[in-house]
Amino acid sequence: MSAPTRNATLPGDPPGGRRAVAVWSIGVAVYFVAVIFRTSLGVAGLDAADRFHVNASALSTFSILQLLVYAGMQIPVGLLVDRLGTKKVLSIGAVLFTAGQVGFAFSPTYGTALASRALLGCGDAMTFISVLRLGTRWFPARRGPLVAQLAGLVGMAGNLVSTLVLARLLHGIGWTPAFAGSAVAGAVVLVLTLLFLKDHPEGQEPEPSPHRGAAYVRRQIATAWREPGTRLGLWVHFTTQFPAMVFLLLWGLPFLVEAQGLSRATAGELLTLVVLSNMVIGLVYGQIVARHHAARLPLALGTVGATALLWAATLAYPGERAPMWLLVVLCAVLGACGPASMLGFDFARPANPPERQGTASGITNMGGFIASMTTLFAIGVLLDATGDDYTVAFSSVFVLQALGVSQILRLRGRAARRERERLVASRVETVHVPAA
């Protein structure tokens, strides 16, 4: 890919600093809570099956619907962020995902629980793109990869809270108190957002963008999609994120307990390992890409290869169950999926100007959630069709990985050429900008 650009300073680059960290931290706190709510079903899947008396396919529908809403909202949310700014969109998101979590706590039937997860997914969809936009408005462009990885790391910390805290609350105080009590965190971050979050630093106001109706929306989407970097970002996100997302969001605990014969406590520890590995690798990937821009694609493809290898070794291991050491290695490698998916935004970001960042990020962010939704559904259907044969069900992972890798290889050359052209143009522009 292109040469390192970490020292490039663009005209009008935000200054960063402590004020930027403080404001950005509020936005990340909203995302942190959204991830807690999003992944709460991952530790409650077996309890939900008992509570609502549903089979594997119906259980997977919870997460599929949530991700369907999330993926479907990405482009509209990107347009809203570009149009309204981060504060308004994050505030709306916090209201929706908190209402969804409360609704899920008190749902008496499967139908109402589904509606609550859909509402939660709608609010959750408004958080991450807003946080990415907040980062680009408050930090210099050269900090973009590290800031994005840090946001993902905080999100995984939310997953850790689900795995460690919410799981214990669920089995300690029961379904309704655990889910309703966790919803208090949503109210807290909403208040913080309304009181303290700012869209951009003083003196860094974006150019006003007059509303042009449906034609403007279509043009935003079409122009972002025409950029090879946007499409490459989508397919990188698609191919890298979903194995860990599916594992953490729903099917990891049943796989470890029912197929591998582990206790819930041990399975929970392995899920925690995925999250901890994600946090460590996220820091490493962020530092590598900030220093060596050309490392993006090797990191992404290397993560896909390692994930496929470990899944194949686990599913094909002779005997009824894989050994613990192999499950530990699998979970550690799955931890790289989240940081690798963040690399998708590092392809889309330089391919689009600031006024199109939200839309481009929304397109990119659809990738992994479409793949996750598809795999969640496939695993549920295959489990019911094969009498809970997890080897057959989880083999669907390889199909989507093969599709994603083929698209990445197809787009990488065009994206690299286009990015080099933009880099040269930005350097020429910087040279011709008069000193203040």
N, C-alpha and C positions, 0 to 999 in steps of 0.2 A: 504494500500500500504506500501511501505518500510518506514523505520524509517527516521527521519529528518537527512539531510546531509549537512546542511548549513555551518558547520564549517570544512567540508572536504577540504583539499587543495591538489590538484593533482600535480605530478611532472611537471615542466615546465609551471605552471599556469601563464597566463599573469598578469602583475602587476596592471593594471587599472590606476587610477589617472587622472589628468587634461588633459594630452595629449590624453588619451584614450577617454575622453568625447568629446574633440574638434574634433577628427577624426570621431568618431561615429556620432556626430551631423551632419556632412556633409552628410554621408550616409542617415541618417534619414530625412534630408531636401529633398533629392531626392525622398524618399518614400512619404513624406508630399505632394509634388507637384503631384506625381503620383495619390495619392488618390483624390486630388482636381479634376484632370482630369477624373478619373474613375467615381466619383460620380456626376459629373456635369450634367449628363442626369437626375438624380433624381429630380432636380429642374426645368428641362426643358422638362419633359415628355409630358405634355399637349401642350406645344409650338411646340415640335417636331412633334406631331400628326397633328397639324394644318399646319405646314410648309411643311411636306412631304405628307400630305393627306393620312394617314394610319390609320388602325383600331388597336384594342388592341393587337391582335396576332402579327401584323407587328411591332408595337411599342416595344413589348417585345423582338423581334428579335434583336434589337440594343444591349440590355444588354446580351441576351443569346449568341450572337456571340462574344461579348467582353469577357464574362466569359468562353466561350468554348475555345477561343484562350489562355486565361490566364491559365485555368486548364491544357490544353494540353501542355503548355510550361513548367509546373512546374518541371517535371523530367529532360528534357533537360537543363533547367536553373540550376537546382541543380548540374548536371554534369559539366556544364560550370563554375559554381562558384568553384567547387572542382578543376577544371583543370586550369582555367585562373585567378582566384582571383576576389575579389569584385570590384576593381577599373575599370577594363575593362568591366565587365558585367554591372555595374551601368551606365557607360558612354554610352554604346550601348543602354541601356534601356531609358536613358534620351533623346537621339536622336530620338528614335522611338515614345515614347509617346508624345513628343513635336510635331513631324511631324503629328501624328494622330489628335492632338487637333487643329492644324492649318487647316488640311484637313477638319475636321468636321465643322469648322467655315465657310469655303467657299464652302461646298458641295452644288451643285445646285439640286441634285436628291437624292432619297432614296438609290439608289445603291452606289453612291460615299460616302454617309454618312456612310453606312454599312462598306465599305472598310476602312474608316478612323477610325471607332470604333475598327475594328479588329487590325489595326496597333497600336492603342493606347493600346489595351489589351496586345499585344505582348511586348511592352515596359514596361508596368505596371508589367507584370509577372516577370521581371528581378529585381525588386526592393526589395521586402520584404525578400526573401531568402538571398539576398546579405547583407541586413542589419543584419539579424540574424547571418550570418557567420562573419560579421564584429564584432559583439558583442562577439562572442566566441573567436575571435583572440585578442581582446583588453581588455577583462574583465575576472576576475577569474570566475571559473565555478559556485561558490556559488552565484554569482550575476546574473546568467543566467535568472531565472524566472522574476526578477524585470526588467532587461534590456529589455527582450522581451515584457513585459507589457508596459514599457515606449515607446517602438517603436510603439506598437499598439495605445497607447494614442496619440502620435504625428500624427499617421495616421488619427485618429478620429478628431483631430484638423483640418486636411485637409478637412474632411467631413463638419466640421463646417463652414469653409470658403466657401465651395460650397453653403451651406444652407443659409448663411447670406449675403455674399458678391456677389458671382456670380449670385444668384437669383435677387438681386437688379440691378446689372449691366445689366442682361438680359432684365429686364423690363424697364430699364432706357435708355440704349443706343442701344439696339437691339441685335439680334442674332450674326451677324458676328463680330462687334466690341468687344462684351463680350468674345466670345470664342477665337478670335485671340489675344486680349489683354492679356488674362490669359496665353497664350502660352509663353509669355515673361519669366514667372517664370521658365519654363523648360530650357530655354537658360541660365538663371542665375545659376541654380544648376549644369548644365553641366560644366560650366566654373569652379565652385568651386571644383567639383569632379576632373577635369583634373589637377588643380593646386595644390590642398592641400590634397586629400585623399590618405592614405597609407593602404595597405592590412594588415599589421601587425607591431607590434613594432620592433625596431631594436634588433637584437639578438634573435628574436622569429620566425625566418623563418621556415616554415614547411619543412618536408622532401620532396625532389624532387620526383615527381611522373611521371615516364616515361610513355609515351603514348603507350597503348597496343591495340589500335583499338577497333573494335566492341566487341571482347571478354571481354575486360576490362569494357566496358560500361555495358554489360549484367551482368557481375559479380557484379559490384557496385549496380545495381538496385536489382538483386536477393538477394544479401546478406543483403541489407537494408530491403527488404520486408520480409525476413525470421524472422527478429526480431519482436516478438510480440509487443514490445513497439512502433515500427514504425506504425504497423497496428492499434494499439489502439489509437495512436495519430491521425491517419487519421480519424477514426470514431468519436473521440471526436470533432475534427474540423468540420467534416461533420454535426454532430447533433446539435452543439451549434451555429454555425455562421449564418446559412442561414436565420432564421426568420428576424433578423435585417437587413441583407444584402439586402434581397428582398424588405423590407419596405423602406430602405433608397435609394437603387439604382434606383427603378422605381415605385413600386406600392403603396407606402405609401401616397404620395400626392393625387393621384386619389382616393384612398380609403377614405381618410379623407374629400376630397372635394365632391366627387360624392355620396359616400355611407353614409357619416356621416353629410353632409350638412354644413361643415365648410367653412369659407372663406379661400382664399389662404394664407392670412397673419397668421391666426390662425393655419392652417395646417403646415405652415413653422415653427411656434413656437414649435409645437409638435415634428417635425422632429429635431429641435434644441435640445429639451429636450432629445431625444434618444442619441444624440451625447454627450451632457454634462454628462448624466448619465453614458455613456460608459467611459468617461475620469475619472470620480470619482471612479467608480467601478474597473477600470483597476488598479489604484493605490492601492486600497484595496486588490484585488486579488493577485497582485504582492508581496505585503508585507506578506500576509498570507502564500503563497506558499514558499517564501524564508525562512520563519521561521518554517513552518509545511508542509513538503513535502507530508505527507499522506493526506493533505486536497485537493489535486488535483481532485480526482474522486468525492468526495462529492460536491465540488463546481460545477463541470461540470454537474453532474446529477441534482443537485438542481436548476441550471439555466434552464435546459431543462424542469423540472417539473413546475417551476414558469412561464416560457414562455407559455407552453401548457395550463396551468390553466387560465392565463389572456386572451389568444386568445379565448379559449372556452367561457369564461364569456362575452367577447366583442361580439363575433359572435352570441351567443345564447341569448343575452339580449332581453327581451320582448319589443316590440315596434319597430318603424322604425329605431331609432338611439340610440346608446349607450350614456349614460350621460358623460359629460366632465370629471368628476372625474375618471371614469373608463378608458377613453382614456389616461388621464395623467398617471395613474398607469401602463397601458399597455406600454406606451412609456418609462417610467422609467425602467421597467423590461426588455424591449428589449435592453436597454443600457448595460445589463450584457452579452449579447450574444457575443460581440466582445472579451472582456476579457476572457470569458469562452473558446472561441475557441483557444486562445493563450495557454491554458493549454495543448492542443494537442502536442505542441512542447516540453513541459516539460516531456512528456512521450517518445517522439522520441529521444530527445537529449541524455539522459543517456544510451540509448540502442545502440548507434552507436559511433565509434571512430571519432576523429577529421577529418580524411581524408574522411569520409563518411557523414559528417554533412549536406553538401549541398544537396546531393541526398536524404537523409532521410527527410530533411525539405521540399524538393520539393514534395515528396510523401504525407507527412502530409498536406501540404498546398492545395493539390488537393481536399481534402475532402469537405470543406465548399463551394468551388466554384462549384464543381459538384452538390452539393445539391442546391445551389442558382440558378444555371442554370436550373436545372430540375424544380424547383418551379416557377421560372419566366415564363417558357414555359407553365407549367400546369395552372397557374393563367390566362395567356393570352388566352389560348384555352378555358378554362371554362367560362371566362367572355363573350367571343363571343358566346359560345354554349348556355349559360343560359340567354342571354340578360342582361349582366352586373349584375349578382347576386354575389356580393362580399362574401356573406356568404358561398356559395358553393365553390367559387374559392379559398378562403383562407383556407378552410378546408383541402386542399392538404398538408398544413404544418404538420398536425398530422401524415400523412402517413410516411413522411420521418423521423419525430422524432421517431416514433415507430421502424422503420428499424434501425436507428442509435443506439438507446438504446439497442436493442437486440444484436447488434454486440459488443457494449462496455461491456455488461455483460458477453458475451462469452469470450472475450479476457483478461479481467482484471486479472484473476488468473495467467495465463501464463506470462503476462507482469510483474506482481509483483514478481514472483519467479525469472525470468530472471534478473530483476533489482537488486534484493538482491544478486544474484550470482556475478554480475558485481561489486557491491559495495564492497563485501568482497575481490574480486580479486584486486581492486584498492587500498584498504587499505593495503593489503599484499605487493603490489608493492611499495607503499609509504614507508613502514617500511624498505624495503630492498634497497631503493635508498640512496647511501652514501651522507653525507652532503658535501656541496660545500666548 
